[in-house]
Amino acid sequence: MPERVRPVYARRSVPAGWDLLIRVQPGAGKSECAGEREGRLRVRLTAPAVDNKANEALVAFVAGRLGLRSSRVRLASGSAGRAKRLFLDVEEEPDWSLLA
């Protein structure tokens, strides 16, 4: 089986889990991953950037794409900006290709 290639926006967190660097575009026409830019995964979300809706939608979107429960994904930093860091509370390395 070929070895998975870890994208630049994903890194192992200490002591356990994974950090995911993301740049969000709220208020888009469709929720989708839009490639990588400047070391961050670009994610477009239909949710607006008001009342924490975009942050909640981001957690649900990433969890759904990776097949994780939303409780395993949390916003670690960037609650008020477009540049965000998510923490994935999982031991095994996720299949990053699901975010392509």
C-alpha positions in Angstrom: 0.0 0.0 0.0 1.5 3.4 -0.9 2.4 5.7 1.9 0.1 8.7 2.4 1.5 12.1 1.7 0.9 14.6 4.5 -0.2 18.0 3.2 1.7 21.1 4.3 -1.4 22.4 6.2 -1.6 19.3 8.5 0.9 18.5 11.3 1.1 16.3 14.3 0.2 18.0 17.6 1.9 17.3 20.9 1.2 15.2 22.9 -1.5 13.7 20.6 -3.8 14.6 17.8 -3.4 16.7 14.7 -3.4 20.4 13.8 -5.0 21.6 10.6 -4.3 25.1 9.3 -7.2 26.6 7.4 -8.2 29.8 5.6 -11.9 30.2 5.6 -14.1 32.1 3.1 -17.5 32.5 4.7 -20.7 33.4 2.8 -19.7 31.3 -0.3 -22.3 29.9 -2.7 -21.2 26.3 -1.8 -19.3 24.7 1.1 -16.2 23.0 -0.3 -12.5 22.6 0.0 -10.7 24.9 -2.5 -7.1 23.7 -2.5 -4.1 25.0 -0.6 -2.7 28.5 -0.4 0.2 29.9 1.7 0.4 26.7 3.8 -3.3 26.5 4.6 -6.3 24.5 3.4 -8.8 26.9 1.8 -12.4 26.1 2.8 -15.4 28.0 1.4 -18.5 27.9 3.6 -22.0 28.9 2.9 -22.4 30.0 6.6 -22.1 33.7 7.3 -19.4 35.1 9.5 -21.8 36.2 12.2 -22.7 34.8 15.6 -20.0 32.1 15.4 -22.0 30.4 12.5 -19.0 30.0 10.2 -16.8 28.5 12.9 -19.5 26.0 13.8 -20.0 25.2 10.1 -16.2 24.7 9.7 -16.0 22.2 12.5 -19.0 20.3 11.1 -17.7 20.4 7.5 -14.2 19.2 8.3 -15.5 16.5 10.7 -17.9 15.3 8.0 -15.3 15.2 5.3 -12.9 13.2 7.5 -15.5 10.9 8.8 -15.1 12.1 12.4 -17.6 13.1 15.1 -17.8 16.8 15.5 -16.8 16.4 19.1 -13.4 15.2 17.9 -12.7 18.5 16.0 -12.4 21.8 17.8 -11.3 25.3 16.9 -7.9 25.9 18.6 -7.3 29.4 17.3 -8.6 32.1 15.0 -12.2 32.4 16.2 -12.5 36.0 14.9 -10.3 35.8 11.7 -10.2 33.9 8.5 -6.9 32.1 9.4 -7.8 29.3 11.7 -6.2 26.2 13.4 -8.4 23.2 14.1 -7.3 20.5 16.5 -8.3 16.9 15.5 -8.5 14.7 18.6 -7.6 11.4 16.9 -4.5 9.2 17.2 -4.4 7.8 13.7 -3.4 10.0 10.8 -6.6 11.0 8.9 -6.9 10.3 5.2 -6.1 13.8 4.0 -7.2 13.0 0.5 -10.8 13.3 1.8 -10.2 17.1 2.0 -9.2 17.4 -1.6 
